[in-house]
Amino acid sequence: MKLVTFNPFRTIGIPGIQYVKPDNMFKELDKIKAADVLLFPENWQVNSLVYGMKKKIFPSIESIQLGFSKMEMTRALWTVCPENLPYTEILGHSNENKRKVLETFSFPFVAKEIRNSMGKGVFLIHNEQEFEEYAKANDVFYIQEYLPIDRDLRICVVGNEIIGSYWRIGSNGFHNNVSQGGTLSFDNIPAEALELVLRVAQELNINHAGFDIVAANGRYYILEFNVLFGNQAFNQLAVSPEKKIYEYLTAAEMDR
């Protein structure tokens, strides 16, 4: 099986893999055409690779394109698990929609930038002034009800299986991300949350993502998923995401 990666840091240890720098994609078309699978293309590459060159990619096109924007991700999740999303409004920037937000949501509420990760671009809005500052900086309003939690679950999918899951416990009362100072716990992972993630991943054909899940109001909510999830916890779990990727691709090749 011939493999080409556009992200060498995500594929360390995968045997026989070749690297093509994304910016050199059109200079190295012969190498790309000869590959059986192309790994970790950037979002701007996907349409050319899949629709133009008819190439197989990993992660799936659904993973990459839905993971690129919280807006499109949320709309897709509304179709398969609407009861498992916090109440959310996605609105264009206008004075009318600013009024709608303030009339619809009580303080505090959550406002997000549609393109960000690692806990960045997520704001807890306590008053109109804070919302006005968020509104000035964003062309699209992504507004979500606030769920009072002190931790969330990160559940990681590779291929068609969950390869790791852990709690991220917040240090500052709002952000739970490890990059924002959160700590990890691998105890008491609820089976219902794992089942929810596996079902949603299969329905949307998401084959490489870390899902962020919270428990509130007697149910589990999906906040988002990140295609390029962090690997720090896998050292403690003694799991190699790269090995899992290779096993998945090899099995898929054998099934052809």
Buried (B, 14 or more C-beta within 10 A) or exposed (E): BEBBBBBBEBBEEBEEBBBBEEEEBEEBEEBBEEBBBBBBBEEEBBEBBBEEBEBBBBBBBBBBBBBBBBBBBBEBBEEBBEEBBBEBBBBEEEEEBBEBBBEBBEEBBBBBBBEEBBBEBBBBBEEEEBBEEBBEEBEBBBBBBBBEBEBBBBBBBBBEEBBBBBBBBBBEEBBBBBEBEBEBEEEEBEEEBBEBBBEBBEBBEBBBBBBBBBBEEEEBBBBBBBBBBBBEBBEEBEBBBBEBBBBBBEEBEEEE
